[in-house]
């Protein structure tokens, strides 16, 4: 499987938008234009197709880790993948799942209050 195919699967599985891809590459230390990012996503038979190098793919993966969990210096931030998931639940109207998450957060807060006391 090529780097481009793996990249495409990661993007589809995580429902990443085009502007998020650019941000992920930047977090990994690579700056690509919008057209280059689109070229990585194009099919191999497309005239704009561009093969992603191992170094660029590694930059994407490193950036994706930071994008997903947040910077190491700020561990209190909600990871973006969780935030995106919750937003997706809200947009789809899945009130049962949202209520369950709210209950879990309240339970966790109660447990934290017990250990602090």
Wavefront OBJ file of the C-alpha trace (Angstrom):
o trace
v 0.000 0.000 0.000
v 1.398 3.408 -0.943
v 1.819 6.390 1.361
v -0.882 8.179 -0.645
v -3.362 5.333 -0.106
v -2.655 5.236 3.633
v -2.955 9.025 3.830
v -6.292 8.909 2.040
v -7.601 6.193 4.393
v -6.551 8.196 7.472
v -8.215 11.318 6.105
v -11.460 9.538 5.258
v -11.563 7.583 8.534
v -11.116 10.759 10.559
v -13.350 12.916 8.362
v -10.604 15.514 7.973
v -11.248 18.655 5.977
v -8.843 20.152 3.475
v -7.849 23.059 5.731
v -7.177 20.581 8.552
v -4.782 18.641 6.301
v -2.755 21.770 5.681
v -2.670 22.450 9.421
v -1.594 18.864 10.159
v 1.273 19.078 7.688
v 2.322 22.394 9.259
v 2.228 20.854 12.749
v 4.542 18.154 11.400
v 6.957 20.728 10.006
v 6.009 20.652 6.310
v 4.287 23.462 4.459
v 2.344 22.516 1.358
v 0.079 24.579 -0.836
v -3.573 23.643 -1.176
v -2.899 22.296 -4.662
v -0.107 20.037 -3.380
v -2.362 18.612 -0.674
v -5.061 18.001 -3.298
v -2.450 16.314 -5.503
v -1.655 13.868 -2.674
v -5.352 13.004 -2.501
v -5.868 12.645 -6.258
v -6.112 9.211 -7.824
v -2.956 7.800 -9.383
v -4.424 8.205 -12.861
v -5.242 11.894 -12.295
v -2.947 14.336 -14.123
v -2.408 16.294 -10.883
v -1.422 13.221 -8.849
v 1.716 13.638 -6.786
v 3.319 10.852 -4.790
v 3.940 11.785 -1.181
v 7.498 11.137 -0.042
v 8.333 9.120 3.055
v 9.595 12.281 4.797
v 6.403 14.207 3.997
v 4.244 11.284 5.088
v 6.213 11.085 8.348
v 5.626 14.819 8.840
v 1.901 14.236 8.322
v 1.835 11.418 10.888
v 3.770 13.478 13.446
v 1.480 16.440 12.827
v -1.572 14.188 13.103
v -0.457 13.063 16.557
v -0.171 16.673 17.719
v -3.455 17.559 15.979
v -5.234 14.637 17.664
v -3.988 15.007 21.224
v -2.794 18.610 21.348
v 0.698 19.862 22.110
v 2.599 18.131 24.903
v 2.891 21.467 26.747
v -0.902 21.770 27.027
v -2.164 18.391 28.274
v -5.374 19.889 29.668
v -6.762 20.636 26.195
v -9.441 18.338 24.830
v -7.921 16.351 21.964
v -9.289 17.569 18.647
v -10.418 14.138 17.553
v -12.603 13.853 20.648
v -13.872 17.385 20.154
v -14.689 16.636 16.498
v -16.434 13.415 17.504
v -18.600 15.216 20.062
v -19.445 17.960 17.566
v -20.429 15.254 15.070
v -22.735 13.683 17.657
v -24.335 17.061 18.340
v -24.797 17.811 14.643
v -26.357 14.401 14.023
v -28.747 14.903 16.931
v -27.545 11.874 18.888
v -28.848 13.103 22.242
v -28.472 9.711 23.907
v -24.728 9.628 23.306
v -24.354 13.274 24.332
v -26.240 12.606 27.576
v -24.028 9.577 28.281
v -20.882 11.678 27.752
v -22.283 14.372 30.077
v -22.902 11.741 32.769
v -19.391 10.348 32.386
v -17.916 13.827 32.763
v -19.975 14.461 35.899
v -18.878 11.090 37.359
v -15.243 11.878 36.614
v -15.579 15.319 38.228
v -17.112 13.726 41.334
v -14.259 11.206 41.556
v -11.672 13.955 41.160
v -13.350 15.977 43.921
v -13.187 12.938 46.236
v -9.463 12.445 45.643
v -8.728 16.164 46.160
v -10.541 16.198 49.521
l 1 2 3 4 5 6 7 8 9 10 11 12 13 14 15 16 17 18 19 20 21 22 23 24 25 26 27 28 29 30 31 32 33 34 35 36 37 38 39 40 41 42 43 44 45 46 47 48 49 50 51 52 53 54 55 56 57 58 59 60 61 62 63 64 65 66 67 68 69 70 71 72 73 74 75 76 77 78 79 80 81 82 83 84 85 86 87 88 89 90 91 92 93 94 95 96 97 98 99 100 101 102 103 104 105 106 107 108 109 110 111 112 113 114 115 116 117
